[in-house]
Amino acid sequence: MIKVKIPNNFLPERKYIISTLFGQFLGLNYQIKTYDENNYKIILDNKKELIIKDSFFLNFKNQNYLSIQNIPQSPLQKSNNKFVFEKNLPIIYGNNILGSRI
C-alpha cells in the first residue's frame, strides 16, 4: 500500500486532493499520515520516496487562499519538461522545476 505523508495543516483540502488523485483517478490503495514538514512525501512498498514540494498551501497561514487576489494572472507559465506529455500545459500554481534525489 502506498503511504502518503502530508503536512499537518489544511487537512480537509489536502485529503481531498490525495483522495481525488490516488483514489478516483488512479484507483490506488493508499494511506495518509500527517507529519511536521512542508512537503508531500509518497512512499512506495519498496521504500522508494517521491517528495513533492508544497507550492500552494505553504504560502498561507489560514483560509485566505480563497480570496480573489490569489488567482493567478495571465499569461500563465507553461510546462516544458520531459515528464509532461502535453507541451505548453499551463502551470496554475507552483513552478516548472524538477529535482531529484537518489
Secondary structure, DSSP 8 states (H G I E B T S, - for coil): -EEEEEESSSHHHHHHHHIIIIIIIT---EEEEEESSSEEEEE-TTS-EEEEE--SGGG-SSGGGGSGGGS--SS-EE--STT-SSTT-EESSS-S------
